[in-house]
Amino acid sequence: MYAIIRAGGKQYRVEKGDVVRVERLDGEVGSKVTLGEVLLVGGDDLKVGSPTVAGASVEGTVVEHDRGAKIRVFKYKKRKHYRRTRGHRQHVTAVRIDAVRAS
């Protein structure tokens, strides 16, 4: 059984045993988290939500807190000698999926 969840403005396809890196979640390493925004539950019986599936949830365990890859933000205006470079690293949480519950 698999599910499509929404976390941090992005959508992820998850199954039991997967490790997914989502935007920072509250909780200590080793604690249980419940991801409640389930958009679709698939498998033998497909359930599509409008926008979410009622009663469905995905349970997981926090594996680690980390920071993502650095991105460079570069601003430039031609012929005006204007250049600005900034960087950004998003805080992420790795979550191991323990169970996908349809209802």
C-alpha positions, 0 to 999 in steps of 0.5 A: 500500500502506498500514499501520496502526502503533502508536507511543506508544500511538496508532495511525496509518494511513500510506502512502508519502510521508505525514508523521505526528507521533508521540510523541518518537522518538530520532534526529537530524533526517534520520536513518532510523527503523524503526517495527516495530509494524505491526498491519495491512498493506493494499493488494492483499493484506490482512494482519492481525496478531495482534497484529502482522504478522510481518516487516512494518515501516515505514521513515521519515525524521525531519523535525523535533522539536517540541512539540504544542499546549498543553493545560490541566489544570484541577482544581476542587472546588465550594464548597471554594475549590480550583482548580488549573491546569496546562499540558502540551505533549507532545514530538512527532517528525514522520516522513516515511514512506519505505517500507511493507514487508509481509515 
